[in-house]
């Protein structure tokens, strides 16, 4: 069982904390306060960048994925998250929150997420779909337009084929040059440009390992250097 907790639009141009950092701190708080959940990862989902869409810098949302050994309360998780968002959100933010068990998400929510990557959507569209499917969706100030990105992030992360991990076991601890096996050992699959798995060699990390979510799992696209080592091909998506 997995619990998905997605947030969007928690910052403004003067914020010290972007939505990604807010999500990582939120993950720690939820794991500490809710019994039986453990963070699997946080996935950044890129949404439409368009002058018609109000956003702070990049228009990305973040979706936390928790493994559950017990069944937590969606309402309880939402209440804790809502309290946290209200305490850290920027004055001019428009935060939105979506909380759902993976089993309750539907393909319609994934399609909504894909639409949010390509089209201008309305807040009413997000609320209508969340009510139809039965997912928790709410806003916490400002225009509340962050509900669009929050619902989209849940759908895209559920779909498993877009986004990149901004939190996953060990990815912020890799520095310098490491063995491919070290990356594989934390559950990330390194792949070459042709999609084949890389099983040996060394990786020049440039202190930046951010695997992509592909096929429901963390995958790290890499390319070989003229020195025979590998480097991550950091494609934001």
N, C-alpha and C positions, 0 to 999 in steps of 0.2 A: 504494500500500500504506500502511495506517495501523496504528499500534500503540496500543492502549488500555491505560492503566495507572491503575487505580482504587484509592483508599485510603479507609478509613473508621475512625472511632473512634481517632484518634491523640492526643486531648487529654483533659483532665479539667477540673474547675471552677477549678483553680488555674493552668491553663496560660496562658502568654503567647502561644503559637502555636496557633491553631485549625487544623482540618484543611485549610481553604482556603489559608491561608498556607503550611502544610507542603507542600501540593501544588505551589504555585508555586515554592518553593525546590527541591523535588525535581525539577521540570521542568528547571530550570537545570542541576542536577547531572547528570541523565541525558543532556541534550543535549551537555554538555561531555565526558562520558565514553564515550558510545556513538557510533561513527562512523555517518554516514548517516541520522541522525534530526534532525528539526527540529520544535519545538513548533508545533502548529496552534492549540491552545487548551486551557484547563482548564474543565470544565463542572461546576457545582454541581448535584447532584440532591437534591431534597427527598424524604425518606422519611416514613413514618408517625410522627406525633406522638401518642403515646398513653401513659398511665401504665404500661401493661404492657410498654412497650419501654424498656430502659435506654439513655439518651443523655445527652450533656453539656448542650447548650443547645437546638439546633434539629433534631437528627437529620438532618443532611445529609452526603452523601458527595461526593467529588470524583473526576472522571475526566479524566486527561490524555490528549490526543489528539496523537500525533506523526505527521507525514508522514515516510515512509521512502524514501530513494533507494537504499538497500540493504536486505537482509533481516537485521535484528538477531536475536540469540538471545533468545527469550522467557525462557529460564532465566537468561541473563546479566543481562537487564534486571530480572528478579525478584530476583536475588541483590544487585544494587546497591541496589535499592529497599528490600529487607529490611534490609540493613546500615544504610541511612539511617534507616528507621523505628525501628530499635532504638536509634539514637543520639539521636533527638529526641523519641520518644514520652513522654508523661506517665507518672508512676508508676502511676496508676490507670486507664490507657487499656486498651482491648481491641482492638488494631489488626488490621485485615484487609487483604489485598492480592489483587487480581485483575489478571492480565496476559494480554492476548490480541491477536492480530491481528484486525482488523475482519472479515476474510474467514472467520474461524473461529467467530464469534459466530452464534448461531441465534435464531430467533424465540422459542424456549422461554426463552432468557435474558432477552429483552425482557419476556416475560410474567411472569417471576419478578420483574423490576424493578417492573412495575406492581403486582404483589401486595404488594411491600414498601412501596409507597406507601399501601396500603389495609388490609393485614392484618398480624397478628403472625406472623412466620415463625421457623423454628428453624434453628440453625447446620447441623444434619444435612441439612436440605433444600438448603442452598446447596452443601455438599460433594457431595451426591449428583448434583445437576445439573451441577456443574463436571466431575465425573468422567465423566458420561454424554456431555457435549459435547466434553470434552478440553481444558478451559481450566485455566490455572494459578490455584490459589486456595490461600492459606495464611494462618495467623494468627501473631502475633508477641508474645503475652503476654496476661495477664489471662484473661478468659473466651474471647477470640478471636471474640466475636460480631460484630466488625467485618467478618468475611467475608461476612455477609449483605448489608451495605450496599455492600461493594466489588463483589460480583457483580451486585447490582442496578444500581449506577451504570454498569457496563459495558453491561448490557442496555439501560438507558434511553438512554444516549448513543448506542449503536449504532442504536436505534430512531429517533433524530433528531428527536423531537417534544416533548421535555420537558427542562427544565433551563435554567440560564442561565450564560453565560460569566463566570468570574471572572478569566480571563486570555485575552486575544486581542490581536493586534497593535494597539498604540496606545490601547487603551480606558482605561488609567490615566493617559494623558497629556492627555486632553481636559479642558479647564478653561474656565469662563466660557461665553461664547457663541461658537459655531463655525458654519461653513457646513454645510449638509446634505451638500454634495459632499465635505467633509473626512471625514465618517463613511462615505460610500459608497466613498471611495478606499481605505480599509483593508479592504474586503470585507464591510462590514455593510450590510444592506438596511433602511433606515428605512421603517416602514409606519404609515399612519393607522389610526384605530379601525375603519374599514370594510375594512381589509386591503389597500388600494391603496398602491402605493409612493409615498413622498414623494421628489420629485426636485429640489426647490429650496427656498430659504428658509434660515432660521437656526434653530439649536437652542440653547436655554438648558440647558446640560448639568447645572448644579448640581454639577459636578465628579463626575458619577456616570453613566458609560455602561456598562451591563451588558446586552448583547444576550441575547436568548433563543435557544435552539436549537430551530429549527422547520424542518421539511422538510430536515433535515440541514445547515442553514446558519445563520449568525448573523443574527437579525432583531431590530430595535429598534422595538418599538411606541411610538408617540408620539401626543400629543394637542396640538391647537392652542390657544394661549392667546388671551385677548381682545386681546392686543397684535399678533396675527398671526404670532407666532413659534411654535416647537414646543418641547415639553418631553418627556423620556423618560417613559414610563409604566412605572415599574419594578415589574413584577409578578414576585414570586419564584415560580419554578416550574420 
